[in-house]
């Protein structure tokens, strides 16, 4: 009888931590996934802003070049 009780207690101890481990793994996976998505979107936003600034500088350079050419032709 004592052996049966000790087996039941051991099984209960082993089963107690399994659900908490599963929930913790799911929670950490969710948090890590959100962090990855956040940093990825920030990276794309940085690239987009950098590209916009580069295009604006190119357009400004072309406009200034055209003005310079028109002043030289006069």
C-alpha positions in Angstrom: 0.0 0.0 0.0 2.8 2.4 0.9 4.5 1.6 -2.4 1.4 2.4 -4.3 1.0 5.8 -2.5 4.6 6.7 -3.2 4.2 5.9 -6.9 1.0 8.0 -7.1 2.9 10.9 -5.4 5.8 10.6 -7.8 3.5 10.6 -10.8 1.7 13.6 -9.5 5.0 15.5 -9.0 6.1 14.6 -12.5 2.8 15.7 -14.1 2.6 19.0 -12.1 5.6 20.6 -13.9 4.7 19.5 -17.5 1.7 21.9 -18.0 3.7 24.9 -16.6 6.6 24.1 -18.9 4.3 24.0 -21.9 2.7 27.3 -21.0 6.0 28.9 -20.4 7.4 27.7 -23.7 4.3 29.0 -25.5 4.5 32.3 -23.7 8.2 32.8 -24.4 7.7 31.8 -28.1 4.9 34.3 -28.4 7.0 37.1 -26.9 10.0 36.2 -29.0 7.9 36.2 -32.2 6.5 39.6 -31.4 10.0 40.9 -30.8 11.2 39.5 -34.2 8.3 41.1 -36.0 8.8 44.4 -34.3 12.5 44.6 -35.1 11.9 43.4 -38.7 9.3 46.1 -39.3 11.6 48.7 -37.8 14.3 47.6 -40.1 12.1 47.9 -43.2 10.9 51.3 -41.9 14.6 52.4 -41.6 15.3 51.2 -45.2 12.2 53.0 -46.5 13.1 56.3 -44.9 16.7 56.0 -46.1 15.5 55.3 -49.6 13.1 58.3 -49.5 15.9 60.6 -48.3 18.2 59.3 -51.0 15.6 59.8 -53.7 14.9 63.3 -52.4 18.6 64.2 -52.6 18.8 62.8 -56.1 15.8 64.8 -57.3 17.2 68.0 -55.6 20.6 67.4 -57.3 18.9 67.1 -60.7 16.9 70.2 -60.1 20.0 72.2 -59.1 21.9 70.8 -62.1 19.2 71.9 -64.5 19.1 75.4 -62.9 22.9 75.6 -63.2 22.8 74.5 -66.8 20.1 77.1 -67.6 22.2 79.8 -65.9 25.3 78.8 -67.9 23.4 78.9 -71.2 22.3 82.6 -70.7 
